[in-house]
C-alpha cells in the first residue's frame, strides 16, 4: 500500500513538473517569427515570408520579459517584356523595436501578456528604366523615417514543450518624417519638395501569426 501511494505521488509530481516545463521561465530566451509584420489589416498582402519579423525575448522573471524585434524587407522586380528595355522596381524597409512584456498565469500551456515597445523604421524605393534607344530614367520615392511606440497585448500557446504559436495586437503611435522625391533623366536631376512630418495613431494586428521556441 505504501509503495502504491509513493508511486502515485511520484507520478503526480512528475506530471506537475512536466506541465510547468511547457512555458518559458526565468532565465529562458525565446525566439519567434511573425508572418504579419505589416499588420493583417494592411492594404497590402499580409502574408509575405520575406517581410516577416524576428523577435527575441529574455525572461528576467517567470512573468517579466525584455523583448527585441527586427524586420528587413528588400524586394526587386524586373520587367523585360519590352525588347531592349528593362524596368526595375526596388523597395526596402527596415524596422527595429525594443520593449518589455508582463505575462499572466493563464493555463499550463497558455501565456497571455501585455507589453510596450519603442520602434524605429526606415523605408525607401525607386523605379528605373534602362532602354537602348532612350535616356536612362530613375525615379526615387520619398524616403520615410519613423519613431514610434506600441502598446500591445497577445498570447502564446505552447503546442508542445517549449514550442509555441501566438497572436499579438495593439495600439501604435508613429511620428514619421517624409523626404523628397527625385527624378533623373539622362544627366538632368529634378528634386521635389520635402513632404514634412506626420503623426499617426492606429490599431492593428502586428503579428497575426507567429511560431516560436523557448
N, C-alpha and C positions, 0 to 999 in steps of 0.2 A: 504493500500500500504506500509506504513511504517512498519507494523507488518510483512508483507511478506518479505520485504528487510532485516529486523532484523533476521528473521528465516533463510534466505538464508545465511547470514553472519555467523551465529552460526554453521550451517551445514558445511560450508566451513572450518571454524576454527577447528571444531571437526575432519574433515577429514584430515587436515594437521597435527594436533597433533597425531591422530591415526597412520598416516603413519610414523611419526618420531619415534613412540614408537616401531617400529619393531626392530630397531638396538640397540646394546649396546651403552650406553652413559657414560660420565664421572662419575666415582664412581661405575660403574657396575662391577660385577665379572661374568665371563663366564667359563664354563667347557665343554669339548667335548672329545669324544672317537674316536680314529682313528683305522681303520682296517689294514692299510698298513704300519705299523711302519717300517718294514724291507725294504720297498721300493717295489713298484709294478713291478719294473724291476729286482728284486732279482731272483737268480736262484732257490730259494725255493718258495713254495706256498705263494703268497702274502696275502691270506685271512686266518688268524689264529686268532680266537677270543681270545685265551689266550696269544696272542702275541701283543695285541693292545697297544696303547699309550694313557694315560690320560693327558690332557693338561688343565691348568687353566690360565686365564688372568685377570688382574686388569687394568681397564681403568683410567689412570691418567688424560686424556683429552678425548674428544669425538673421536679424531683421533690418540691417542697415548696410547699403552697398554704395560704393562710388562707381560711376559709370562714365565711359568714354565711347564716342561713336565716330565713325569715319565713312564717308561715301565719296566715290570717284566715278565720274561718268565721262567717257570720251568716245564720241561716235562720228564716223566719217562715211559719207555716201558719195559715190562717184557715178556719174551718168555719162555714158559714151554712146548713147543711142543715135546721136548726130555724127555723121562722118567728119573726121578731123577736128572734133570738138570734145572737150572734157569739162563737164560741170562738176564741181566738188562742193559739198556742204559739210562743215565741221561744227560740232557742238561739244563744249566741255563744261563740266560742272564739278565743283568740289565743295564738300561740307564737313564740318567738324563740330562735335558737341562734347561738353563736359558737365557732369552734374551728379546727383545723388538720388537714391531710391529708398523709401521706407516700406518694408514688407510687413504684411499682416499674417496672422496664424493660418487662415484658410483651412485646408484639409491636409491629409498626408501627402497628397500629390499636387494640390492647387496652392499657388503662392500669389495672391493679389498684392498690388503695391501702388503707391503714389510717388511722384518724384518731380524734379525740376532740373533744367539744364540750360546752360548758355550755349549759343551756337554762332559759328562763323561760316559764311558761304561766299562762293565766287562763281560767276558764270560768264562765259564768252562764246562767240560764234562768228562764223564768216562763210561767205559763199564766193567761189571763184569760177571764172570762165576762161579756159585756155584753148583758143581756136587758131587754126593755121592761117586763116585769112582775116583775122580780127585782132585788135589790140587786147592785151591781157587785161581782164577786168576782175576787180576784187571789191567786195562789199563786206565791211566789218560791222556786226551788230553792236549796239551799246553794251559795254561790259557792266556787270552788276556785282556790287559788293554789299553783303548784308551782315548785320549784327542783330541777334535776336535772343529770345528766351522762350522756353516751352514749359508749361505746366501740364503734367501728364498723369495718366493712370493706366494700369494694364494688369495683366495676369499671365503667369507662366504655369502650364500644366505639364507635369512630368509623366510622359508616356512610358518611360522606363527609368531604371536607376540612372540618375544624372543626365538624362536626355529629356528635353522639354520642347513644347510648342507654345506659342503665345500670341497675344494681341496687345496693341497699345494705341491709345487715343489721347487727345488732349487739346489744349488751347495754346496757340502760338502767337508771339508778338515779334514783328520783324521791322527793323529800320534799315532801309535799303538805299544805297547810293547808285544812281544810274549814270553811266558815262555818255559819251557822244559816239554816234556812228560815223563811219568814214567810207569814202568811195574812191577807188583808184582805177583809172582807165588809161592805159599806156603809161605815160610819165606824169599825168595830172592827178593830183590828190585833192579831194574835197572833203572837208570835215564838217559835220553837222553840229548843232548846239547841244551842250550837255543837258541831259534830261532832268537832273536835280536829284532830290531825295523823296522818299515816301515812307509812311508808317502804316503798317497793316496789322490787323488782328483777325484771326480766323480760327475755326475749329476744324480738325481733320483727323483722319486715322493715319498716324505717322508710320506705323508698321502693321499693316493689315494681317500679315502672317510672318512668323519668324520660327526658326528652328535652331536650337542651341544645345550646348553641352557644358556641364559643370565639371 
